[in-house]
Amino acid sequence: MTAEQVLAAVEHRLSLSATSGSRTAATAHTRTFLRFLYWAGYHRQDLAGVVPRTPSWRLAHLPPRLAWDDVRQAIDAIGATTPVDIRDRAVLLLLATTGIRNGELRAIRLKDIDWRTGEVFVRRTKGKRDRVVPLLEETGAALADYILRARPKVDSPYLFLSFTPPLGPFKCASPVSRIVRKRLRHGGVELGRVAGAHLLRHSLATQLVRQQRPINEVADLLGHRSINTTALYVKVAASQLAEVALPFPGGAA
């Protein structure tokens, strides 16, 4: 094995990586493997040094997101003729208007919805803390329609259930991601390589920032433990950032 072959393999791995994190992981794993080959005596030369390091700066890139008109278009394209349609519309509305994560949606139980106050109790958050998110009128109506007309009549405390036998709650993230991708495509939205519940979460955060909602309010809704995490979305508000820019010390060029 030569250095040229190693570089070609790394280049191929990097072309398959969608994020800076996956690119960094790809080069790190390759480097570790090459060190092992040298240490175990399978190769006479340590080629780990040939593998380039991939720069990764925090907050350097915006996460994948959709224009809010596209999100709205996909939701409006869902009919209400079948139980699956009714459920999927409720799923997309809840994800798009609350920004909850895939696992948080799957963990919601019927008793977690407070219809009087218009709130949803969210369990098992990423930060290991429970929180409450507001339930908009349209989303609440979609949830009520799903519970009364479409939800399978099975003994389960969970809100969203699969229609594929055996009927029951979603046991992993894949079914919810498939629902999101399917409905976005049916709504005419072009998708990249990353498309799931988090795509709607990022789209909501971007929309709220563009509406000039306070950053701490956005952080609370998304359940971020640190406001620095939410600061990533501030970069989309280029026109608003220009308003607070300080004058250049040397004067106008």
N, C-alpha and C positions, 0 to 999 in steps of 0.2 A: 504494500500500500504506500502510495506516495503523497506528498503534500498537496499536489494538484488534485488528486482524487478526493482527499479530505475536504478541500475547499469546494469542489463541485458538489459533494454530498451536503455540506453545510448550506450552500446556496439553494439547493433543492429544498431542504428542510425549512429554510427561511421563507421561501416562496409559498409554502403551505400554511404559514403562521399568519393569523389575522390580527393579533395584538402584539404590543411591545413586550408584554409579559410572556406570551407563548414563544416569542422569538428569543428572549433571554433564556428561557427554560431549554429551548432546543439546543442552543450553543453550549449551555452549561452541561447538559446531559452528554452531548457529544464529547466535550472536553474530558468529562469524567470517564467515559468509556475508553477513550484513547489512553488515558493515564493507566487504566486497569490493564489494557493490552500490553503496555510497556512494563508495568510492575510484575505481571504474571509471566513475562517472558515470551509472549506471543508475537511481539514485534521488537525489533532491535532499536528502534528510535521512538522517543517520546514526541508524538505529533500533536499533543494537546496545545502547544504554543502556537500552532498554525491557525487554530480556530479563532476567528476575530471576536472581539467583545461587542455586543450590541448595546448601544447607549439607551438608557431608559430613564427619563426624567419625570418625576411626579407632576401631575396636572398638565403634562405637555400636550396631551391629546384629549379631545372631547369623545365621550362614548358614542356609539351609534345611536341615532335618534331619527324620528320622523317629523315632518311638518305636521302641525296640528290639524290642518285641513285633511291630510291623508288619514290620520287616525279617525277623524270624524266621518270621513267618507267610508272607511271600512266598517265602522259600526252601523252606519245608516244602511249599508248594503245587506246586512243580515236580516232575513225575514223573520216572521214569527209564526210560521206554518207548522213546524215540527218541534217536538220536545228538544231535539238537539240544537235547533236554531235558537230557541228561547234560552236554553242554558248558555250557549256560546255568547249570545249578546250580553247576558248578565255578567259573564266572565270578563269580556273585553271592557265593558263599562266600569266594572269594579277595579280592574287593573289600571285603566286609563285615567280614572278620576281620583284614585287614592294613592297610586304609586306603590302599592304593596308588592312584595316579592312573590315569586312562584310558591315557595314553601309556606309563606304566610297565608296565601289564598287557600292552599290545600288544607291548612290547619283550622280554618274558620268553621265554627259550629253554629248550628241554628240558634242556640242561646246567646251567641256572641253579638247578635244584631239587636240593637236597642231601637225599636221602631218609633218610640215616642220622642227620643232626643235626636234621632237621625244620626246614629253613630255605630261604628263597628269596632269591636274589641279584637285587636290583632295579637295573636299568640306567637311564641317561638320566633321572635325576631332575631336578626343576625347579631344584634348587640346583646342578646340574652335578656332583653327587657320587653315587657308587654307595653302596648300603647293603644291609643284610640284614634281612629281616623273618621272624618266626617262622611256622611252618606248623603250625596246629592239626591235631589228629588227624582231625577231621571233614573239614576242608578237604583234607588230604593224601589221604584216602580218596576224596574226590570227584575230585581231580585224577588219581589212579591209575585210577579207573574210566573217566574220560574218555580217558586215553591208551591204555588197553588195549582199550576196547570201542567208543569213538565217534570218536576222532580220525581224520580222513581219511588214507588211506595215500598220502601225497604226500611228496616229498623237500623238506622244509622244516625249518629248525632251530627255528622258533618254536613256542611251546606252543599257543596258541589260533589256530585256523584257521577261515576262513569255509566254509560248506557251499554257498555260491552260486558257480557257475562264473564265472571260473576259480578252482579251489580254491587257497587260499593264506592268508597272514597278513592281518589287518585293516590296511588302508593308511591309515585315518584314524579319527578319534574317533567318527564317527556310528554305525557298526555296534554298538559296545559300548554307547553311550548308548541305542540302540534296544532292545538286549537288556535293559538295566536297566529301562527304562520298561515294556516289554512284560510282564516278569515281575512287577514291582511291581503293575501293574494287574490281572494275572491273579490275584494274591494278595489282591485286594480292597483295595489301598492307594490312597487318594485322593491324587493328585499335584497339585502346583501348577504354575507355569509353568516352574520349573527342576527338572529331574529327569534325572540321569545318574549316572555313576560317582562324582562328587564328592558327591552326595547321600548315598551309603553311607559315604563317607569322613567327612563331617561327623557322620553318625549314630553311627559308631564312636567318634569323638573325644568326643562328648557322653556316650555311654554309659560310657566309661572314666573321665571326670571324675566322673560321678555315682557310680561305684564307688570313688571316692577314690584312684584310682591317682596316683602322683606325677606332677606336671606335666612334669618332665624326661623321664620314661619315655614319656609320650604324645607329646612333641615328637620323641623319637628314633624312635618307631614311624612317625610321619607324615613324618619327614624334614625337619622345620622347621629352618632354619639358626639362627633366633632364637627363643628361648622366648617372646618377646613376641607372636609370631604365635599360638602355642598358647594364650596367656593369654585369647584371645577366648572360649574354651569354658568358662572358669572361671565366667562369669556364669550358666551354667545351674545351678550348684550353690548355689542361694539359701540353702538350709538350712545348708549348710556355711559359707558366708560369714557368716551370722548368728552362728555360734559364735565367730568370731574378731573380731567387731566390737568396737571400743573403747567404753567407757561414755561417754555424753554429758557433756561437762564441766560443764554446769549442773545435773546430776542429773536424776532422773526428772521428767517433766512431770506 
